[in-house]
């Protein structure tokens, strides 16, 4: 994304400390989510995410009308 033009050169916006902190926090949340998923899969002896998707699709179809068909087809 270009925000300023200095002479003939285009200047890219630089990340601020707060941007780096927000990205790091997002990565931490992703890591925690992955660890949770792995723990449940290990506990329940689930071998693949396909098995998880097979369980989730009927749940979402029944309980969440906002889940679009494209998301469901992606899980399938």
C-alpha positions in Angstrom: 0.0 0.0 0.0 1.4 3.3 -1.0 0.5 6.4 1.1 3.0 9.1 0.2 5.0 10.2 -2.8 8.4 11.8 -2.2 9.7 13.2 -5.4 9.8 10.3 -7.9 9.9 7.6 -5.2 6.9 6.0 -3.5 7.1 5.6 0.2 5.7 2.5 2.0 4.1 3.0 5.4 6.3 1.6 8.2 5.0 -0.6 10.9 4.8 1.0 14.3 5.6 -0.8 17.6 1.8 -1.1 18.3 1.4 -2.9 14.9 4.1 -5.4 15.8 2.4 -6.0 19.2 -1.0 -6.6 17.6 0.5 -9.1 15.1 2.3 -10.9 17.9 -0.9 -11.1 19.9 -2.7 -12.5 16.9 0.0 -15.1 16.4 -0.2 -16.1 20.1 -4.0 -16.6 19.7 -3.5 -18.8 16.6 -0.9 -20.8 18.5 -3.2 -21.3 21.4 -6.0 -22.3 19.0 -3.8 -24.9 17.3 -2.7 -26.3 20.6 -6.4 -26.6 21.7 -7.3 -28.4 18.5 -4.4 -30.8 18.8 -5.2 -31.6 22.4 -8.8 -32.4 21.6 -7.8 -34.5 18.6 -5.3 -36.4 20.7 -7.7 -36.9 23.5 -10.5 -38.2 21.2 -8.0 -40.1 19.0 -9.0 -38.1 15.9 -6.6 -38.6 13.1 -7.5 -35.9 10.6 -9.2 -32.6 10.2 -11.5 -34.2 7.7 -13.0 -36.2 10.5 -13.5 -33.0 12.5 -15.1 -31.3 9.5 -17.5 -34.3 9.1 -18.7 -33.7 12.7 -18.8 -29.9 12.3 -20.9 -29.7 9.1 -24.1 -31.1 10.6 -23.6 -29.0 13.7 -23.2 -25.8 11.8 -26.1 -26.6 9.4 -28.4 -27.1 12.3 -27.2 -24.3 14.7 -25.9 -21.5 12.5 -28.0 -20.2 9.6 -25.3 -17.6 8.8 -22.7 -20.3 7.8 -22.7 -20.1 4.0 -22.7 -23.0 1.7 -19.3 -22.0 0.4 -17.8 -22.5 3.9 -19.6 -25.8 4.3 -18.4 -27.0 0.9 -14.8 -25.9 1.8 -15.0 -28.1 4.9 -16.3 -31.0 2.9 
